[in-house]
């Protein structure tokens, strides 16, 4: 049942506010990546240490997702979201003023913990209001907003670091996060009705979490989400070194490449939002896996044969991230759609598991050579094989998947009539 507050704002208005919130979990990952080579010199740190600032941020996300989800199920979405925004903005200021790599790593962890609220609670608020194919579609639109970060953030960050300072990037983050906090205070309603909230009790939370994890298909969908998010974020970490150190691009030049690649990723997320209501989940996922496979092949085969070349690297990233753009919001939306209660906890577990997968992938890429796209290509092949194997038994494909989709679509139409 949709709470009265969200009815007053209207469903479209609620989506509009959530579209402003959800990118704030991703922007801090992408906006400063063009500055990584320069930060190596300014902070007297190794490339691996600077890449670990990405890992620290994602570990902060991973640690915070479940506690934030549990708190939001008990206290409501809005107050927990506001607390997270305050923490993220404050940590951004510390990042801007960091005198060394140690302080930066610690601040990035805290920044991630605060920004986790933006992702898990945006999707939880959507799941409070939408169900079925509608939820998958809204997840696609939220994924598109999340995907604006790799489209715009590296380009903005590249210009700032080339002409000004990387520290201004973190200062800009603090300003943007604070502005969204003002928007939340002004217009965002509470979507979780008081009678739908769960008390904070360790025993009950443990039982609920166990039930979530044991739900058939849930972990399979979450694993695919984590693998595709790993593939998407790995390019943002490795790309600056491949283009700037390997191919001689400037930070702004790499930002332009990231803009193009991110735009294709955004198109994939928009496609998920559009086609989720128009075709079966199996057909949509099959097309996305095929596109991703083309990207993995374009990255790996030329790299093994001839080393780093701009066009295979760029085209491979474009195809792979287009597939990720469809699969990430689709899998997340399908996982949330398996439940009707404790959606903060459900989303918290999903994002925790997926971002732990991402953190492992980022750590692996951090120790891999930055002189060739081959390690990135092998990561994509691994992600593809495991992801396809994970969803193979879920009934998404073939005649069974089409029947499931038809039944769900009919139920959605009946719900709209009511």
MARFI-87641 format. One record per residue (C-alpha): residue in three letters; x, y, z. Coordinates in steps of 0.05 Angstrom, whole numbers, padded with zeros to 5 digits, always signed. Layout:
ALAXYZ
...
***
This chain:
UNK+00000+00000+00000
UNK+00027+00068-00020
UNK+00035+00115+00040
UNK-00006+00179+00038
UNK+00057+00224+00036
UNK+00079+00195-00030
UNK+00009+00203-00057
UNK+00011+00277-00042
UNK+00076+00286-00080
UNK+00053+00240-00136
UNK+00090+00181-00164
UNK+00124+00221-00218
UNK+00146+00274-00168
UNK+00174+00220-00122
UNK+00213+00190-00180
UNK+00240+00259-00197
UNK+00268+00269-00127
UNK+00297+00199-00125
UNK+00332+00213-00192
UNK+00369+00269-00157
UNK+00389+00226-00098
UNK+00412+00160-00127
UNK+00472+00187-00168
UNK+00505+00212-00104
UNK+00527+00141-00088
UNK+00564+00137-00155
UNK+00590+00208-00167
UNK+00645+00202-00114
UNK+00670+00139-00150
UNK+00678+00171-00218
UNK+00688+00245-00214
UNK+00759+00243-00188
UNK+00786+00184-00229
UNK+00818+00229-00282
UNK+00859+00259-00225
UNK+00888+00192-00202
UNK+00954+00198-00240
UNK+00965+00269-00215
UNK+00946+00251-00144
UNK+01001+00199-00145
UNK+01052+00256-00150
UNK+01016+00306-00104
UNK+01007+00256-00047
UNK+01073+00219-00058
UNK+01036+00153-00063
UNK+01037+00093-00109
UNK+00985+00082-00164
UNK+00960+00021-00125
UNK+00950+00064-00062
UNK+00909+00114-00102
UNK+00868+00059-00133
UNK+00854+00034-00062
UNK+00817+00100-00049
UNK+00764+00070-00095
UNK+00766+00005-00056
UNK+00761+00043+00011
UNK+00699+00080-00014
UNK+00666+00015-00036
UNK+00682-00019+00029
UNK+00649+00039+00065
UNK+00588+00028+00022
UNK+00588-00047+00035
UNK+00594-00040+00111
UNK+00537+00011+00115
UNK+00484-00018+00069
UNK+00453-00068+00117
UNK+00453-00024+00180
UNK+00423+00033+00140
UNK+00370-00013+00112
UNK+00352-00040+00180
UNK+00349+00030+00211
UNK+00306+00055+00153
UNK+00258-00004+00162
UNK+00250+00016+00235
UNK+00254+00093+00234
UNK+00232+00110+00163
UNK+00270+00125+00100
UNK+00275+00201+00104
UNK+00313+00213+00170
UNK+00364+00159+00155
UNK+00375+00187+00086
UNK+00387+00257+00115
UNK+00438+00230+00165
UNK+00475+00195+00108
UNK+00478+00258+00067
UNK+00508+00297+00126
UNK+00562+00244+00135
UNK+00578+00242+00061
UNK+00583+00317+00054
UNK+00627+00323+00116
UNK+00674+00268+00092
UNK+00680+00302+00024
UNK+00707+00364+00059
UNK+00759+00321+00095
UNK+00779+00289+00028
UNK+00790+00359-00001
UNK+00836+00378+00056
UNK+00872+00311+00063
UNK+00947+00321+00074
UNK+00966+00250+00056
UNK+00942+00183+00030
UNK+00926+00155+00099
UNK+00876+00211+00115
UNK+00846+00206+00045
UNK+00835+00131+00051
UNK+00800+00139+00118
UNK+00757+00196+00093
UNK+00738+00157+00031
UNK+00714+00099+00075
UNK+00670+00146+00115
UNK+00646+00181+00052
UNK+00624+00114+00024
UNK+00587+00096+00088
UNK+00547+00160+00084
UNK+00534+00156+00009
UNK+00508+00085+00017
UNK+00442+00115+00041
UNK+00432+00148-00027
UNK+00431+00082-00065
UNK+00398+00033-00017
UNK+00343+00081+00006
UNK+00327+00108-00064
UNK+00312+00037-00087
UNK+00276+00021-00022
UNK+00231+00082-00030
UNK+00217+00060-00102
UNK+00200-00010-00078
UNK+00154+00020-00024
UNK+00113+00050-00081
UNK+00119+00006-00142
UNK+00115-00070-00155
UNK+00127-00120-00210
UNK+00148-00097-00279
UNK+00135-00025-00256
UNK+00189-00033-00203
UNK+00237-00061-00254
UNK+00222-00003-00300
UNK+00231+00049-00245
UNK+00296+00013-00226
UNK+00318+00024-00298
UNK+00305+00099-00293
UNK+00341+00102-00226
UNK+00397+00063-00258
UNK+00399+00114-00314
UNK+00407+00170-00263
UNK+00460+00129-00227
UNK+00493+00120-00296
UNK+00497+00195-00306
UNK+00557+00194-00260
UNK+00603+00157-00308
UNK+00576+00201-00364
UNK+00586+00270-00334
UNK+00630+00261-00272
UNK+00696+00242-00306
UNK+00688+00298-00357
UNK+00677+00349-00302
UNK+00733+00320-00260
UNK+00781+00319-00320
UNK+00770+00394-00332
UNK+00777+00411-00258
UNK+00841+00373-00249
UNK+00873+00398-00314
UNK+00860+00471-00303
UNK+00850+00477-00227
UNK+00861+00424-00172
UNK+00838+00355-00154
UNK+00820+00381-00085
UNK+00765+00424-00116
UNK+00733+00360-00141
UNK+00719+00337-00070
UNK+00697+00407-00051
UNK+00647+00405-00108
UNK+00621+00338-00082
UNK+00608+00369-00014
UNK+00568+00426-00045
UNK+00526+00380-00089
UNK+00511+00332-00033
UNK+00490+00390+00012
UNK+00445+00418-00042
UNK+00409+00351-00050
UNK+00402+00349+00026
UNK+00364+00415+00023
UNK+00319+00386-00031
UNK+00304+00325+00012
UNK+00286+00369+00072
UNK+00241+00413+00028
UNK+00201+00363-00013
UNK+00216+00289-00002
UNK+00160+00252+00035
UNK+00166+00191+00078
UNK+00146+00130+00037
UNK+00145+00078+00092
UNK+00080+00080+00132
UNK+00087+00074+00208
UNK+00047+00008+00209
UNK+00096-00022+00158
UNK+00158-00010+00200
UNK+00198-00064+00236
UNK+00226-00058+00306
UNK+00301-00062+00314
UNK+00315-00129+00346
UNK+00377-00170+00333
UNK+00340-00237+00334
UNK+00284-00214+00288
UNK+00333-00179+00241
UNK+00374-00243+00237
UNK+00312-00284+00222
UNK+00290-00235+00169
UNK+00359-00233+00138
UNK+00362-00309+00136
UNK+00294-00311+00102
UNK+00318-00261+00051
UNK+00381-00299+00034
UNK+00344-00365+00029
UNK+00291-00337-00019
UNK+00299-00377-00084
UNK+00334-00337-00138
UNK+00351-00277-00094
UNK+00426-00289-00086
UNK+00433-00309-00159
UNK+00404-00242-00181
UNK+00447-00205-00131
UNK+00510-00240-00155
UNK+00496-00220-00227
UNK+00484-00148-00204
UNK+00551-00149-00167
UNK+00589-00178-00226
UNK+00561-00128-00276
UNK+00573-00070-00228
UNK+00645-00095-00221
UNK+00654-00095-00296
UNK+00625-00025-00301
UNK+00667+00006-00245
UNK+00731-00030-00265
UNK+00735+00012-00328
UNK+00732+00076-00287
UNK+00791+00053-00245
UNK+00836+00024-00300
UNK+00816+00072-00356
UNK+00854+00134-00332
UNK+00920+00095-00332
UNK+00908+00061-00399
UNK+00890+00125-00434
UNK+00934+00176-00399
UNK+00997+00135-00385
UNK+00990+00084-00441
UNK+00962+00125-00498
UNK+00984+00195-00477
UNK+00916+00227-00466
UNK+00908+00288-00422
UNK+00861+00285-00362
UNK+00809+00325-00402
UNK+00820+00279-00461
UNK+00806+00218-00419
UNK+00746+00254-00390
UNK+00719+00261-00461
UNK+00728+00186-00474
UNK+00694+00170-00408
UNK+00637+00216-00429
UNK+00625+00175-00492
UNK+00631+00108-00457
UNK+00587+00131-00401
UNK+00535+00157-00450
UNK+00529+00087-00479
UNK+00522+00059-00409
UNK+00467+00109-00396
UNK+00431+00087-00460
UNK+00433+00016-00433
UNK+00400+00037-00368
UNK+00348+00078-00405
UNK+00335+00016-00449
UNK+00323-00025-00386
UNK+00272+00027-00361
UNK+00237+00026-00429
UNK+00237-00048-00447
UNK+00223-00076-00378
UNK+00149-00060-00390
UNK+00150-00084-00462
UNK+00186-00151-00464
UNK+00201-00210-00420
UNK+00259-00208-00371
UNK+00293-00266-00407
UNK+00293-00232-00474
UNK+00320-00168-00444
UNK+00375-00204-00405
UNK+00394-00247-00465
UNK+00404-00185-00509
UNK+00445-00151-00455
UNK+00490-00211-00444
UNK+00503-00216-00519
UNK+00522-00142-00522
UNK+00568-00150-00462
UNK+00601-00211-00494
UNK+00618-00170-00556
UNK+00651-00118-00512
UNK+00692-00169-00474
UNK+00717-00199-00540
UNK+00736-00130-00568
UNK+00775-00115-00505
UNK+00811-00181-00496
UNK+00829-00207-00566
UNK+00863-00144-00594
UNK+00899-00133-00527
UNK+00929-00203-00529
UNK+00948-00195-00602
UNK+00975-00124-00606
UNK+00973-00090-00537
UNK+00937-00025-00521
UNK+00900+00006-00580
UNK+00850+00063-00573
UNK+00793+00039-00617
UNK+00787-00033-00593
UNK+00793-00008-00521
UNK+00740+00045-00530
UNK+00691+00003-00571
UNK+00699-00056-00524
UNK+00684-00013-00464
UNK+00624+00017-00499
UNK+00593-00050-00515
UNK+00608-00080-00447
UNK+00581-00020-00408
UNK+00519-00019-00452
UNK+00505-00090-00429
UNK+00520-00071-00357
UNK+00471-00013-00363
UNK+00414-00061-00377
UNK+00433-00117-00330
UNK+00450-00077-00266
UNK+00382-00044-00255
UNK+00344-00105-00283
UNK+00376-00154-00234
UNK+00369-00107-00175
UNK+00296-00093-00191
UNK+00281-00167-00199
UNK+00314-00182-00132
UNK+00274-00129-00095
UNK+00211-00151-00130
UNK+00215-00219-00095
UNK+00194-00185-00029
UNK+00140-00140-00002
UNK+00166-00127+00070
UNK+00232-00105+00101
UNK+00254-00075+00035
UNK+00308-00034+00068
UNK+00340-00098+00094
UNK+00329-00132+00027
UNK+00363-00076-00010
UNK+00417-00071+00042
UNK+00436-00144+00035
UNK+00434-00140-00041
UNK+00479-00079-00044
UNK+00526-00105+00010
UNK+00537-00171-00026
UNK+00544-00137-00094
UNK+00593-00084-00070
UNK+00635-00136-00033
UNK+00641-00169-00101
UNK+00659-00102-00131
UNK+00711-00090-00077
UNK+00745-00156-00091
UNK+00745-00141-00166
UNK+00774-00071-00153
UNK+00828-00101-00109
UNK+00847-00150-00163
UNK+00849-00095-00216
UNK+00891-00053-00168
UNK+00948-00105-00170
UNK+00940-00122-00244
UNK+00986-00086-00294
UNK+00959-00020-00319
UNK+00997-00026-00385
UNK+00947-00069-00422
UNK+00871-00078-00428
UNK+00880-00153-00424
UNK+00867-00159-00348
UNK+00803-00118-00357
UNK+00783-00164-00414
UNK+00795-00226-00372
UNK+00754-00196-00316
UNK+00697-00185-00365
UNK+00700-00256-00390
UNK+00698-00282-00318
UNK+00639-00238-00301
UNK+00601-00260-00363
UNK+00611-00335-00351
UNK+00592-00332-00278
UNK+00533-00285-00290
UNK+00502-00328-00345
UNK+00512-00390-00302
UNK+00479-00356-00243
UNK+00414-00338-00278
UNK+00410-00400-00322
UNK+00363-00437-00274
UNK+00318-00380-00254
UNK+00264-00390-00306
UNK+00277-00323-00341
UNK+00289-00352-00409
UNK+00248-00390-00461
UNK+00174-00407-00457
UNK+00174-00409-00381
UNK+00202-00338-00377
UNK+00150-00313-00426
UNK+00093-00344-00385
UNK+00120-00314-00321
UNK+00124-00246-00354
UNK+00053-00251-00382
UNK+00025-00269-00313
UNK+00062-00212-00280
UNK+00040-00162-00333
UNK-00033-00183-00324
UNK-00026-00174-00248
UNK+00004-00105-00258
UNK-00055-00084-00302
UNK-00105-00108-00250
UNK-00067-00070-00196
UNK-00070-00006-00236
UNK-00145-00014-00246
UNK-00155-00022-00171
***
